[in-house]
Every structure is written in C-alpha cells, then in structure tokens.
C-alpha cells in the first residue's frame, strides 16, 4: 500500500472511476521488478496529474484485495497506464501481477493522491528516489519534458546494486538530449560500477550546493525517505521544501 504526504500541493480532487484495462505488454526492468503497460478499455481514457496513483482490484479467494500503485506514465498518455511492480515473496498483489499475461483484463480505480508538483514552476525540481519509488517521479519528469520545462530538472536515483537501476537507458538517453535534465544514479553496494557510490544524501550534498531555488520530491521506503528528510534538514533544507510519498 502507498501513502503520500505533500507540504504544499493543493488537493487535486477528481471522482475516482473504475476502469477495465488490458495488459498490452510486460517488461523486465530488473531481476525482481517488472513494468506493466495497460491499455484502458472502459472507459478508454483517464485524467490524472503526474504523481497520482491508482488502486488495483486484485481478485483473491472470491474476494477483492485493493492495492495502491503510483502511475509511472505521464498524463498526456491518457489511454494507457504504466505501473512498476516489485516481486514480493508471498505478496498477494505481486503474485497476481507475476501471473498476468498479455491480453488479460484487469480492474483499476483512480486517480487518487495529492503527491503533485508545486505550481507555478518557478523553481528547479530535484527528484530523489530509491527502488520502485522512481515510478511517480518518472511520470513527473516525462510531464515536465513534454511541457518543454526550461528549469533544471534533477533525478538522484539510488539502489543497492547497479543492475537494480530502473529505466536506466531511458533516463540516460533523456539526459543526452535534454541539457537541463541531470540524471545522477548512485549505488551503495557496487560490483562493477563507475558512477556515484554511497547514499543519496551524499549525492545531494555533492551536486545540489545551492537549494535556495529548489523543491525536493522524494519517494521510496518509509524509513529511507524519513532518514533522507532528516539529513536534508540538517543540511539546511527547509522542511517546507521537502515533498514525499511514503509506501510500504
């Protein structure tokens, strides 16, 4: 289940709708994470804002188990949805996802959530993610680039191992074509890695030397997010500049 907390964003309230969707394709993003691409059938479109999430209605023993997942695709792709799902041993929802095949239909409700970009965009956004927490931040980044945002956009993405960096080629390609997009992956337990090593707080200190014109958006495991926020505040970042989504 996911939860969100945002100190400044106004609530974006839209009546949730239940959708039928079909699995168009499934991608392997790492050894234990898959990307699921759904085509909406009924209704055929969804209106949402980058950072929001959907509820997946998971059938289980003649009942329905509800699980929340951040939307990893941007709002302008309104006829499809991308989800980024990690396999959890014994997990009801991830077991269900791992059993899905292309062409199967699922039941989804949404949109939900208030983990949104602060407006107006008169600041440089700094996105900090660990693991599958990168999903809503990917939606935000794709939305900003679609809008031809000219502000500097930072993505500081941390994982334990280099093979767990999700959407790696996509982010590197974007950094190559967008001079204002800065992608800084960090690995804490490297094997054959030539990039940043350590934790995201260290990467933040190294690259974000002036946070006066920044807003920081964080997403990852609850303990990690809270630890990062505590460290960022100790670096002098005001609490009101920290916006995060918690999930467990």
LINURFEN-V704358 format. One record per residue. OMEGA is omega as a letter, one per 30 degrees, with the letter a starting at -180 (NA if undefined). NEAR is the number of other ideal C-beta (glycine too) atoms within 10 Angstrom. Layout:
OMEGA&NEAR ; OMEGA&NEAR
//
This chain:
a&11 ; l&20 ; l&14 ; l&22 ; l&15 ; a&19 ; a&13 ; a&13 ; l&19 ; a&10 ; l&9 ; a&15 ; l&9 ; a&14 ; l&5 ; l&13 ; l&14 ; a&12 ; l&21 ; a&14 ; l&24 ; l&14 ; l&17 ; l&13 ; a&11 ; a&16 ; l&12 ; a&9 ; l&20 ; a&20 ; a&9 ; l&16 ; l&19 ; l&18 ; a&20 ; a&22 ; a&19 ; l&25 ; a&14 ; a&17 ; a&13 ; f&10 ; a&12 ; a&12 ; l&10 ; l&22 ; a&12 ; l&21 ; a&20 ; a&24 ; a&28 ; a&23 ; l&25 ; l&24 ; l&19 ; l&24 ; a&15 ; l&18 ; a&12 ; l&11 ; l&7 ; l&5 ; l&7 ; l&11 ; a&13 ; l&12 ; a&19 ; l&18 ; l&25 ; l&28 ; a&28 ; l&25 ; a&22 ; a&21 ; a&19 ; l&10 ; a&16 ; l&14 ; a&13 ; l&14 ; l&26 ; l&21 ; a&22 ; a&25 ; l&25 ; l&16 ; l&14 ; a&13 ; l&7 ; a&6 ; a&14 ; a&14 ; a&18 ; l&19 ; l&14 ; l&17 ; a&23 ; l&14 ; a&8 ; l&16 ; l&7 ; a&11 ; l&9 ; l&11 ; l&13 ; l&21 ; a&15 ; l&22 ; a&15 ; g&22 ; l&23 ; l&20 ; a&24 ; l&17 ; a&28 ; l&21 ; l&22 ; l&18 ; g&9 ; a&6 ; a&14 ; a&9 ; l&17 ; l&20 ; l&22 ; a&23 ; l&23 ; a&31 ; l&25 ; l&23 ; a&23 ; l&25 ; l&26 ; a&28 ; a&28 ; l&29 ; l&26 ; l&26 ; l&26 ; a&23 ; l&27 ; l&20 ; a&19 ; l&22 ; l&16 ; l&13 ; a&11 ; l&8 ; a&18 ; l&10 ; l&14 ; a&15 ; a&21 ; l&23 ; l&24 ; a&27 ; a&27 ; l&27 ; l&22 ; a&12 ; a&14 ; a&16 ; l&13 ; l&20 ; a&22 ; l&23 ; a&23 ; a&17 ; l&8 ; a&13 ; l&20 ; l&12 ; l&12 ; l&17 ; l&16 ; a&10 ; l&8 ; a&16 ; a&9 ; l&15 ; a&18 ; a&16 ; a&21 ; l&20 ; a&20 ; a&24 ; a&21 ; l&15 ; a&11 ; l&16 ; l&8 ; a&6 ; a&15 ; l&8 ; a&12 ; a&20 ; l&13 ; a&13 ; a&16 ; l&26 ; l&20 ; l&16 ; l&21 ; a&24 ; a&12 ; a&13 ; a&13 ; a&20 ; l&7 ; a&7 ; a&18 ; a&10 ; a&10 ; l&17 ; a&20 ; l&24 ; a&27 ; l&26 ; a&29 ; l&25 ; a&15 ; a&13 ; a&10 ; a&20 ; a&22 ; l&14 ; l&15 ; l&23 ; l&20 ; l&11 ; a&16 ; l&24 ; l&13 ; l&9 ; l&11 ; l&8 ; l&19 ; a&12 ; a&9 ; l&10 ; a&19 ; a&22 ; a&24 ; l&22 ; l&26 ; l&20 ; a&21 ; NA&8
//
